[in-house]
Amino acid sequence: MKGIILAGGAGSRLYPLTLVASKQLQPVYDKPMVYYPLTTLIEGGVREFCLISTPHDLPRYRQLLGDGSRLGLSIEYREQAKPEGIAQAFLIADSFIGKDAVTLILGDNVFYGGDVFQKAFVDFRDGATIFGYHVHDPERYGVVAFDAEGRAVSIEEKPRQPKSSYAVPGLYLYDNEVVAISKALKPSARGELEITDVNLEYLRRGQLRVLRLSRGFAWLDAGTSTSLHEASAYVQTIERRTGVKIGCPEEAAFRRGFITASQLESLITTLPKCEYRAYLEEVVAEDRRLQTR
C-alpha cells in the first residue's frame, strides 16, 4: 500500500504563524508536525510516500525529509497549486498510486494509542476503511452514523444537526478504485472535491468499513493555534511520563525493520547533540542490550 501525506492548504487558521512556515512544519512539542502522520504510516508498514504541498512550501519538505532513503523509504513530492478538497490529492497523485491501494493521512492530524491502525493496514483487502472517533463537537467534522448492529448508515460533512457524535479523523485506506471515484466527483457547494463524497460512494457500493476508535485512543487535530498548543502539551505529558517519543520516524522505521541498528547508528551521528539524538541513542542501546541477553 502506498501513502499520501496531504500537507497543503493556506493555513489561515494558524495565521500569523504560517507567515513563517506552513502549518505542517509548525512544532508539536519537540518535532515538526509532519513527523507525526509520517510516523503513523511507517508504523502501518508504508514505505512509498507522496507528500503534497504548495509550490512555495515543497522545498522545505524536501530539505526536511529528502528522498526518504535514510529511513528505508521512498518519498515523492507533488504540488497542490490551489487547495480544492482532500479528494483532490488522488488526482494529483494519480501516477504515483498506479494500480496500488493507497492510504491518505492529513498532515495536521496527530494520533496516539493502541494498534488499531496497524491492524487495519494488515487486514485491508479491498473497498475502503475509515475510522470513527467520539467527539463533543461533531458539527465541525465529517460525521458517521451507525445502525443498531454497528454498521455505518450515513456520512455527512459538517452537519448542522449531527446524527451521531462520531467524527471521521484524517486517515483513510482505499483500494485502487478511489482514483476513478475521485475523477468522477463534482465539486461541492464549497467548490471542493469532498472526501466525504468518496466515502459515500464506497458506502453506496457496500464496501465501506468503519472502525470505531476506543476511548483510550487520542486524535488531535492541530489545525488551530489552540489545538496546536493542546497537542504540544499532550505530547509533552505522554513523553515525559513514559519516556517514549510520539511521532519519531527514525525509531518507527527501525522498529518496522526498514533500517538496521547499524543504519540507525550511522543516521544518529549526523544529528547535533540534543535530546532527540540522546533518545535515539538510547533506542539503539536498548536494542543492543536485548540482543546480548
N, C-alpha and C positions, 0 to 999 in steps of 0.2 A: 504494500500500500504506500502511495506517495502522499506527501504532506504539503499543505499550503498554509503559510502564515500570512494573514492579511494585516498589514501594518501601515495602511494608508489613511486617508481621511484628512480633514482640515485641522482636527484637534482644537476646535473652537471652544469646547467646554473646559479646556485647560489653559486658556489664554490668561495671562501673558507668558506662561511657562513655555508654550510651544513657539514663542518667538526665538527661543534659544535652541531647542531641539524638539523633534517630533514627539508625539505622545508616547510611542512605544520605546523611545530611548530615555524617557524620564526614569529616575531611580525609584525602585520599590525597595526600600531599606538599603541594601548594600549591593544591588545588582541592577542593570538596565532592565526595564520592564519586559523587553522581548526575550530575555533569558528564560522567563517562566513558561510561556507557551512552547518555546523550543524544547525545553526540558520535558514538558508533558508529552510531547510527541516522541521524543527519544525514548522515554520510559515505555511508550507503547510499541516500540520496535521500528519506528520510522527512520529511514536513513537517507531518503531522497526528498529534498525540500525545494520549494519555490517560495521565496519571500516577495510579497507585492507591496510596493510603497510608492510614494510620489517621486517624480523625477528629481526634485530638489533633495529628498532625503536618502535616496538609494545609495549614493556614495558613502554615507555614514554607516549604513548597514554593511556594505562591502568591507569597509575598514574594520568594523567590529567583528564580523563573523567570517570574512574571507570566503573561500570556496567550500569550507566545512571539512576539508581533508584532515586537519589536525585532530578532529573528533571522530574520524572514520565516517564522515557524512559527505553528501554532495549537495551543495546549495546553489540554486539558480536565483536570478533576480529579474523581476518584471515590473514595468512601470504601470501605475494607475494614474493616468493624466488627470482624470476627474472622477471623484467618488460617485458611483451610480448604483450603490447597493452591494450587499455582501455577495449575492449570487453572481455579480459581475466578475468575481475572482475566477470562476470556472471558465469564463470566456477568455480572460487574459492568459490563463494558464493552460489553455486547451492543448497546445502541442507538448507541454510538459507532462500533462496527465496521460496522454496517449491512449492506450487501451486498458489502463490500470484502474483499480479502485483508488479512492482519494479521501483523505481527511482534511478538513479545513478547521483552523483554530484562529480566533480573533486575537490580535496582538496585545490587547489590553485586558485579557482575562487571566486571572491567577487562580489555579486550582490546588487544593491540598487535601490529602486524607484518603486512605484506603487504596484498593487496587481495582476499582470498578472500571476505570478506563482501560487499564492493561488487559483485563478480561474481555472487555468489549472488542478490543483490537484482535485478540486471539480468536474470539467466537465469530467475528464478522465473516459473512459469506457473500451475501448479496442484499439488494434493497438499500435501505437507509437505517442508520441507528443514530438517534439523538437522545438527549437527556432531559429530565425534569428536576427542577430544584425548587423547594418550597421557599417563597419569599413573602415579605409583608406588603410589598408594593408591586404586584404583578402587572398593573396597568402600564408600567414602564418597559415591558418586555413582550416578546412573543409568548403566548400563554397556551399551554396544552391542557385539555380536559380529558378525563377518563370516565369509562362506564363502571358499573358495579364490579365487573371482573378485572378491572385494572387496565383495560385496553384503551388506547388513545382514540378519541372520537372526534376531536376538533382541535384546531390550532388557529389562534387569532393574533394578529400583530398589534400590540399596544391597544387592547380593547378598553373602552370606557367603563364597561361593566364586565370584568373578567369572570369566566365560568369556573375558574379554579385559582389556586394560589401557586400553581407550578409554572415557573418561568423556564424557558429554553435557554440554557447557557451557550456560550460561543464555542462549542466543539461539536463537529458533525462528521459522520462517517457515511460515505456513499459508494455505491458501485459505479461503473463507468457510464451508466445511463444519465448521471447528473449533468453531463455536458450537453446532451441533446435536450434535456428538460430545461436547462438554463437558456439555451438558444431559443427555445420556443416561448419564453416568458414575455409578457407585456409589462412595461413599466407601471408601477403603482401610481396612486394619486400624488405621491411624494416624488415621482419621477425616477424611482429606483427599481432595480431588479431585486425583489424581496426574497430572502432565504426562506421565509415562511411559505411563500408560494411554491418553492421547491419541495418543502416538506409536505405541503398539502397534496401535491401530485403523487408523492410516494404513498401518502395515506389513502388517496383515492384508489391507487393500484393495490392496496392491501399489502404493501411492502415496507411499511414504516414501523420500526421498533423503537419504543421509548422506554428508557431505563430511568427509574426514579432514584435520585441520589439520596443517600441516608443522611440522617441528622448530624452525624459525625463528620460529614464532608463539608469543606469550605470552598465556596465560589466567591471570588472578589472581582468585581468589575471596576478597574482602576481608571475609569474614563473621565472623572471629575476631580477637582482639587481635593474635595473632602474625601472621596473614596480612595484617592491615591494616598493620602495621609493614613487613612484607616488600614489600607493594605500594607503599608510600610510598618505600621505599629503591630499588625498581626504577625507579619513575617519575623520581625524582631523578637516578639514574645516567644514564638514557637522555637526559633533558632537558639535563643538564649536558654530556654528550658530544656530542650532536647539535645543540644549540641550538634544537631544535624541541619545542614543547609537546605532550604527550599529553592528550587529553580537554579540548580547548579549543573549546567550541561556537560561539563567535563566529568563530573562524578557519574552522571547518568549514562554517558557514553561508555565509561569504564565498567559500570555495573552490568550494562547490556552486552558487554564483550565486543563493542565496536572498536575499542582500543585496548591495548595490553597495559599492564602495570608499568612496564618499561617505557612505553609510549607516553603514558601519563606523567611519569617522572621527567621525561625529556620536555614535555609541554610545561611542566611546573618551573623548570629552570629559566624559561622565557618570561616569567612573571616577576614583577617587582616584589620586594619583601613587604607583605601586608597580611591582614587577617585572612583574606581569601586564599592566598598562597599557603599560609600555615594550615588552613583547613584541608586543602588538597594533599599536603604533605602527610597529614595525619591519616587521610583515607588510604594512601599508599602504605604507610607504616602499619596500619591495622591489617591490611591485606597480607603484608609480609609476615606478620605475627601469626595469622591464621594458617598461612602456607607451611610454617615451620612446626606446627603442632603435630 
